[in-house]
Amino acid sequence: MNTITENTPLQAADWIGEEPATDNRKIEREQIKLEKRLCREVGRAVLDYNMIEAGDRIMVCMSGGKDSYTLLDILRKLQKRAPVKFGIVAVNLDQKQPGFPEHVLPEYFKSIGVEYHIENQDTYSVVKRVVPEGKTTCSMCSRLRRAILYSVADRLGCTKIALGHHRDDIVATLLLNLFYGGRMKGMPPKLVSDDGKHVVIRPLCYVPEKDTTRWAQYQQFPIIPCNLCGSQEGLQRVVVGEMMREWDKKHPGRIESMLRAMGHVVTTHLMDPKLHDFKNARATGIADPNGDTAFDEEELPMPLQVVRRRADAVA
C-alpha cells in the first residue's frame, strides 16, 4: 500500500478518491469515446437519408474486412436503441479464393448471436479465367458479386442492402471519376440499385477510415484479407487512397470538406447543360443570390476540423 506523507505530491485523483489513470484506463476511455462517435455518425447518416425504416430487414454485406465488421457491430448497437424495429442478417459471399478461411465468419457470427447466411459461389475461377494475366480483376469481380448479392437479398426477403463503404471510400470514388473518368460522380449514401429492385445504403458514409481501423483493433475482429483484388498493386484506388492520407496529415479537414461539398452542389456553377440551361440564360433584371459573382473574391470557410482544433487549444 502506498503511504502519503507531507512531501508526497498530490494528484487530482487523490482529491476525488480515484486511482491515477493508467494506460489501460486511458485506452478504455478512448474506446468509449470512439464507440459513441461511431454510433452518432451512423445514426446521423441513417436520419439524414432515411436509410432504415420500421419493419426493414437489413442485409449487411460482410467481406471479413474492418469496415464490414464495424458496420455490423454499430448497426447491432443501434438496433437495441432505435425508435423503430428492424432486422439484421449478415451475409458473406464465399468466392472460393484459394486459402480463404471459410470457418472464420460463421464462427464469429455464431459467437455474437446474429442471423447469418453464407453464399458459396466460385467467382474466383470465373475472374481468373476471363481476365488476362496482369490485368486488374476488381471490375469484373464487383459486377459478379453485385448480381449474386442482389439474388441473395431476394431469397432472404431483405428490404435494404447495407455496404461498408466509409467517408474516405466515397471521396476517393469522386476523385477517381474526376481524375480518370472525366465526370463528377461519387458514391451515394442511399440509392436504388441498377436493377430497380433493391435499396442500397451506406451507413458509414460520415465515418473516416481511421475510425473503422481503430475500432477493429479495439474489438479484435478476425480480419480476412482480400487476396483477389484488394492486394493488387498499382490500382488507381490505391494511389488515390495514399494521396488522401497524405492530405489528411498535411491539410487536416480537407477530406471532411470534400465530403460536405458533395452535399452542397451548385449546378449553375458547373458546366453540365443537362443540369442547367446555359444556352437560354438571359438577363431578367431580377437579383439572384445564385447568380455569377465573377468579380468577387469568394471567402472560403475554414475547415471544421481546423476550427475544432483551434477551439480546443484555446480552451
Sequence and secondary structure as in RCSB ss.txt:
>XXXX:A:sequence
MNTITENTPLQAADWIGEEPATDNRKIEREQIKLEKRLCREVGRAVLDYNMIEAGDRIMVCMSGGKDSYTLLDIL
RKLQKRAPVKFGIVAVNLDQKQPGFPEHVLPEYFKSIGVEYHIENQDTYSVVKRVVPEGKTTCSMCSRLRRAILY
SVADRLGCTKIALGHHRDDIVATLLLNLFYGGRMKGMPPKLVSDDGKHVVIRPLCYVPEKDTTRWAQYQQFPIIP
CNLCGSQEGLQRVVVGEMMREWDKKHPGRIESMLRAMGHVVTTHLMDPKLHDFKNARATGIADPNGDTAFDEEEL
PMPLQVVRRRADAVA
>XXXX:A:secstr
     TTS   HHHHTT     HHHHHHHHHHHHHHHHHHHHHHHHHHTT   TT EEEEE  SSHHHHHHHHHH
HHHHHH SS  EEEEEEEE   TT  TTHHHHHHHHHT  EEEEE  HHHHHHHHS TTS  HHHHHHHHHHHHH
HHHHHHT SEEE    HHHHHHHHHHIIIIISS     SEEE TTSS EEE TTTT  HHHHHHHHHHHT     
  SSTT TT HHHHHHHHHHHHHHHSTTHHHHHHHHHTS  GGGS  TTTS  TT    S   TTS  TTS    
   HHHHHHHHHHH 
